Amino acid sequence: MSEPAGNGQTVESIRRSLAARLKAAGRDGAELDARLLVGAALGLDLTGMVTGAKRALTRDEADRLERLAQRRLAGEPVARILGIKEFWGLPLQLSAATLVPRPDTETVVERALELLRADGAAERALRIADLGTGSGAILLALLSELPNAHGFATDISAEALQTASRNAAALGLADRTTWIECDYGSGLAGAFELIVSNPPYIPSADIAGLDIEVRAHDPRTALDGGADGLDAYRALISQSAGLLALGGFLVVEVGQGQSGDIEALMTASGLSPTGPPKADLGGTPRAVSARRLPR
């Protein structure tokens, strides 16, 4: 059995030891997690870890690393431990009120950009709404790609909006963002060329079976989609149909097996689906989109 942090180990040996402990505990991404935790505990970037590989840890460093290691071994995601997660190449702060952004959600950003660029709208002065913004991940990724767009983000959590606002400020995007505390689009007015959302879509009965990293650390309000997982979509799709400009797009993230139901809700609200859902890297249909067309 590999030993805990400390015991005069070097930076390199402690990294290897921690990776082995995480792997033995069944934690995915053990090698990367070990590197991130060692770097955080010792205040080293990758270069510093390489150049200082043979240096022995001090007792304080070993104790600090062990505290982080125990949190990861107990199932807390590294992003929660570090308080930051990269999304679309942007470093985003997290809080207890926000989901940890997933790579799958970048599919929503990709689909939205594809639609706008194909329509020749990417350089225009767009109004974008992100319903249930959380950390601001989707909106801020889009604003980083759309230089003339202004984003309006909603969330029912004041803490989430504060987190997203801090992220916008850190990325130099604060002057192009507006934050509204409300339920999805209920507090918005005016016409939007693009509306995006990653709402809760896990059926209530399925939450107990989720991985501990999700069920014990992500806010339940950002996970629980009601009995069939579709409650949030029923609200936000109907609201979006009344908020979209003529020709505007709605793009939402969906769970596995939900794309057909979401397209049906969009059609029932007078929106026109814009082709098949876009799949994530795992092949799961992930981003469903529709457009408001003339009747």
Secondary structure, DSSP 8 states (H G I E B T S, - for coil): ----S-TT-BHHHHHHHHHHHHHHTT-TTHHHHHHHHHHHHHT--HHHHHHTTT-B--HHHHHHHHHHHHHHHTT--HHHHHTEEEETTEEEE--TTS----GGGHHHHHHHHHHHHHTT-TTS--EEEEET-TTSHHHHHHHHH-TT-EEEEEES-HHHHHHHHHHHHHTT-GGGEEEEESSTTTT--S-EEEEEE----B-GGGGGGS-HHHHTTS-GGGTB--TTS-HHHHHHHHHHHHHEEEEEEEEEE--TT-HHHHHHHHHHTT-EE-SS-EE-TTS-EEEEEEE----
